Amino acid sequence: MGFFVERFLKLLHLDAAAGVPELMMEGTSVRAISRLTGIHIATILSLMVTAGEKCQRLLDATIRNVRPNLVPADELHSLVGCHEKRLRPDAPAEWGSIWTWLALDSESKLIISYHIGNRDAESAWEFMRDLRARTEGIFQLTSDGLRAYVDAVDAHFATSIHFAQLIKLYSSPDITGPDWYSATSRVTGTIPSVKVGRPDARFVSTSKDSTSASGCTFVATPAERTPTAANWRTTRLHLAFGLRGITSAE
């Protein structure tokens, strides 16, 4: 009888462990997951690392030789530890702003490539290197106006793809809200800029729509929407900013 009880408890713990990533994706905090499942916080963090490593191996094994037509690329902002402005002198080096670089197949919504790092030339170089290793053929790549993309695309793709940037024009920050409300700028227009090849002007957009003659009219890009809509930790805030962008464009 003791063997069967031990086996049952082991299976019970395995089921609880399998539910940890799902709870995390639903926006549940690590401490709340520990209370709900009875699993120690250190074990939960270890499970998240293990799940991430397995996902990385799956991505490396399966996302190869992709032949997309339209690929928007963008960066998704997040925080580690605390906001950049609140960093203490003795804070760990990895704390502060962190960016997830994403490249998406517009037709299948497949995330072809990603990179986590700073929003700088080094991260752009690594991001384009990984995208180049996973794709084949000629496709159209569109990014925002970050200058680091230009050198990275030239280094890894040269003239083998069509590449354009969509430069967004912003208004002055909105400071009419209450004190706790972050002052944000609104997108007032866009300027497409061809960098390599002959990209189709109709699809020079990092958004799902190109309703204006100048390109996309709001800031909620599919490369951002795909992970944020699946992760309830970021869905509400992301959609709120996206809707404000749509309203301002209209």
C-alpha positions as CSV (number, residue, x, y, z in Angstrom):
1,M,0.0,0.0,0.0
2,G,2.8,2.4,0.8
3,F,4.2,2.0,-2.7
4,F,0.9,3.0,-4.3
5,V,0.5,6.0,-2.0
6,E,4.0,7.2,-2.8
7,R,3.3,6.7,-6.5
8,F,0.0,8.7,-6.3
9,L,1.7,11.5,-4.4
10,K,4.5,11.6,-7.1
11,L,1.9,11.8,-9.9
12,L,0.1,14.5,-7.9
13,H,3.2,16.6,-7.7
14,L,3.9,16.1,-11.4
15,D,0.5,17.4,-12.2
16,A,1.0,20.4,-10.0
17,A,4.4,21.0,-11.6
18,A,2.9,20.9,-15.0
19,G,0.4,23.5,-14.1
20,V,3.1,26.0,-13.0
21,P,3.9,27.4,-16.5
22,E,0.1,27.7,-17.2
23,L,-0.4,29.7,-14.0
24,M,2.5,31.9,-14.8
25,M,1.1,32.6,-18.3
26,E,-2.2,33.5,-16.7
27,G,-0.5,36.3,-14.7
28,T,-0.2,34.5,-11.4
29,S,2.7,35.6,-9.3
30,V,5.4,33.2,-8.1
31,R,4.3,33.5,-4.5
32,A,0.7,32.9,-5.4
33,I,1.6,29.8,-7.4
34,S,3.5,28.5,-4.4
35,R,0.5,29.0,-2.2
36,L,-1.9,27.3,-4.8
37,T,0.3,24.3,-5.6
38,G,2.3,23.8,-2.4
39,I,5.5,23.9,-4.5
40,H,8.5,25.8,-3.1
41,I,9.4,29.2,-4.8
42,A,12.8,28.0,-5.7
43,T,11.3,24.9,-7.3
44,I,8.9,27.1,-9.3
45,L,11.8,29.2,-10.6
46,S,13.7,26.1,-11.5
47,L,10.7,24.7,-13.4
48,M,10.5,28.0,-15.4
49,V,14.1,27.8,-16.4
50,T,13.7,24.1,-17.4
51,A,10.6,24.9,-19.4
52,G,12.4,27.8,-21.2
53,E,15.4,25.6,-22.0
54,K,13.1,22.9,-23.5
55,C,11.2,25.5,-25.5
56,Q,14.5,26.8,-26.9
57,R,15.5,23.3,-27.9
58,L,12.2,22.8,-29.6
59,L,12.5,26.1,-31.4
60,D,16.0,25.3,-32.6
61,A,15.0,21.8,-33.8
62,T,11.8,22.7,-35.7
63,I,11.9,26.4,-36.8
64,R,14.3,25.9,-39.7
65,N,14.2,26.5,-43.5
66,V,11.1,28.8,-43.1
67,R,10.1,30.5,-46.4
68,P,8.0,33.6,-45.3
69,N,6.7,36.3,-47.5
70,L,6.3,39.2,-45.1
71,V,8.2,39.5,-41.8
72,P,7.6,42.4,-39.4
73,A,10.2,42.8,-36.6
74,D,9.8,44.7,-33.4
75,E,11.0,45.0,-29.8
76,L,8.9,44.3,-26.7
77,H,9.9,46.2,-23.6
78,S,9.9,44.6,-20.1
79,L,11.6,45.0,-16.8
80,V,13.9,42.9,-14.6
81,G,13.9,43.6,-10.9
82,C,12.7,47.2,-11.2
83,H,12.4,50.1,-13.6
84,E,15.5,51.6,-15.1
85,K,14.8,54.9,-13.3
86,R,14.7,53.2,-9.9
87,L,17.9,51.3,-10.1
88,R,20.1,51.6,-7.0
89,P,23.9,51.8,-7.4
90,D,24.2,48.4,-5.8
91,A,21.5,46.7,-8.0
92,P,22.6,43.6,-10.0
93,A,23.9,44.2,-13.5
94,E,21.0,42.4,-15.2
95,W,18.3,44.6,-13.5
96,G,16.5,47.3,-15.4
97,S,15.0,47.5,-18.9
98,I,15.1,44.4,-21.1
99,W,13.8,44.0,-24.6
100,T,12.4,40.9,-26.5
101,W,13.2,41.2,-30.2
102,L,10.6,39.4,-32.3
103,A,10.3,38.5,-36.0
104,L,6.9,37.2,-37.1
105,D,5.6,35.6,-40.2
106,S,2.6,37.8,-41.0
107,E,0.6,35.1,-42.8
108,S,1.0,32.1,-40.3
109,K,1.6,34.3,-37.2
110,L,4.6,32.1,-36.5
111,I,7.3,33.7,-34.3
112,I,10.3,32.8,-36.5
113,S,13.0,34.3,-34.3
114,Y,13.5,36.1,-31.0
115,H,16.3,37.6,-29.0
116,I,16.4,38.9,-25.4
117,G,18.8,41.7,-24.6
118,N,19.2,45.5,-24.7
119,R,17.9,47.7,-27.5
120,D,21.3,48.2,-29.1
121,A,23.5,47.3,-32.0
122,E,24.8,44.1,-30.4
123,S,21.3,42.7,-29.9
124,A,20.2,43.7,-33.4
125,W,23.2,41.9,-34.8
126,E,22.4,38.7,-32.9
127,F,18.7,39.0,-33.7
128,M,19.3,39.2,-37.5
129,R,21.9,36.4,-37.3
130,D,19.3,34.1,-35.8
131,L,16.6,35.2,-38.3
132,R,19.0,34.5,-41.2
133,A,19.8,31.0,-39.9
134,R,16.1,30.1,-39.7
135,T,14.8,31.5,-43.1
136,E,15.3,30.7,-46.7
137,G,14.4,32.6,-49.9
138,I,13.5,36.2,-50.6
139,F,11.1,37.9,-48.3
140,Q,10.1,41.4,-47.2
141,L,11.3,42.5,-43.8
142,T,9.9,45.6,-42.0
143,S,11.2,47.1,-38.8
144,D,10.8,50.3,-36.9
145,G,13.2,53.2,-37.3
146,L,16.0,51.8,-35.0
147,R,19.3,52.6,-36.8
148,A,20.9,49.3,-35.5
149,Y,18.7,47.3,-37.9
150,V,20.3,48.7,-41.0
151,D,23.8,47.5,-40.2
152,A,22.6,44.2,-38.9
153,V,20.5,43.4,-42.0
154,D,23.4,44.4,-44.2
155,A,25.8,42.1,-42.3
156,H,23.6,39.0,-42.5
157,F,21.3,39.4,-45.5
158,A,23.2,41.9,-47.7
159,T,20.9,42.4,-50.7
160,S,19.1,39.0,-50.6
161,I,15.9,40.4,-49.1
162,H,13.6,43.4,-49.4
163,F,14.0,45.6,-46.3
164,A,12.2,48.8,-45.3
165,Q,11.8,50.7,-42.0
166,L,8.6,52.3,-40.8
167,I,9.5,55.5,-38.9
168,K,6.8,56.6,-36.5
169,L,6.1,60.2,-35.8
170,Y,5.0,61.0,-32.2
171,S,3.2,63.9,-30.6
172,S,4.2,65.7,-27.4
173,P,3.7,63.6,-24.2
174,D,0.2,63.6,-22.8
175,I,0.5,65.1,-19.3
176,T,-3.2,65.8,-18.7
177,G,-3.9,62.7,-16.6
178,P,-3.6,62.2,-12.8
179,D,-0.2,62.1,-11.1
180,W,0.0,58.3,-11.2
181,Y,-0.7,58.1,-14.9
182,S,2.4,57.8,-17.1
183,A,2.8,60.6,-19.7
184,T,2.9,58.9,-23.1
185,S,3.2,60.2,-26.7
186,R,0.7,59.3,-29.5
187,V,1.6,58.1,-33.0
188,T,0.6,60.9,-35.4
189,G,2.0,59.5,-38.6
190,T,4.5,57.2,-40.2
191,I,7.2,57.5,-42.9
192,P,8.2,54.4,-44.8
193,S,11.9,54.3,-45.7
194,V,13.3,51.7,-48.2
195,K,16.7,50.4,-47.2
196,V,17.3,47.3,-49.4
197,G,15.7,45.9,-52.6
198,R,12.2,46.8,-53.7
199,P,9.7,46.2,-50.9
200,D,6.1,46.4,-51.8
201,A,4.8,49.8,-50.4
202,R,1.5,48.2,-49.5
203,F,3.1,46.0,-46.9
204,V,5.8,48.4,-45.5
205,S,4.1,48.1,-42.1
206,T,4.8,46.6,-38.7
207,S,1.1,46.5,-38.1
208,K,-1.6,44.1,-39.3
209,D,-3.2,47.0,-41.2
210,S,-2.0,49.7,-43.6
211,T,-5.0,51.9,-43.8
212,S,-3.3,55.1,-44.5
213,A,-1.2,56.2,-47.5
214,S,1.8,56.6,-45.3
215,G,1.7,53.1,-43.8
216,C,0.5,51.8,-40.5
217,T,-1.8,54.0,-38.4
218,F,-1.3,52.5,-34.9
219,V,1.3,51.0,-32.7
220,A,-0.1,47.6,-31.8
221,T,2.1,45.4,-34.0
222,P,1.5,41.6,-34.5
223,A,5.0,40.9,-33.3
224,E,4.0,42.5,-30.0
225,R,0.3,41.3,-29.9
226,T,1.1,37.6,-30.3
227,P,3.1,37.1,-27.0
228,T,1.3,39.8,-25.0
229,A,-2.2,38.5,-25.9
230,A,-1.2,35.0,-24.8
231,N,0.4,36.3,-21.6
232,W,-2.1,37.8,-19.3
233,R,0.7,39.5,-17.3
234,T,1.0,42.0,-20.2
235,T,-2.3,41.9,-22.1
236,R,-4.2,44.6,-20.3
237,L,-1.5,47.2,-20.3
238,H,-0.5,46.4,-23.9
239,L,-4.0,46.6,-25.3
240,A,-4.7,49.8,-23.4
241,F,-1.7,51.5,-25.0
242,G,-2.6,50.0,-28.4
243,L,-6.2,51.3,-28.2
244,R,-4.9,54.8,-27.3
245,G,-2.7,54.6,-30.4
246,I,-5.7,53.6,-32.6
247,T,-7.8,56.4,-31.2
248,S,-5.2,59.0,-31.8
249,A,-4.7,57.8,-35.4
250,E,-8.4,57.9,-36.1
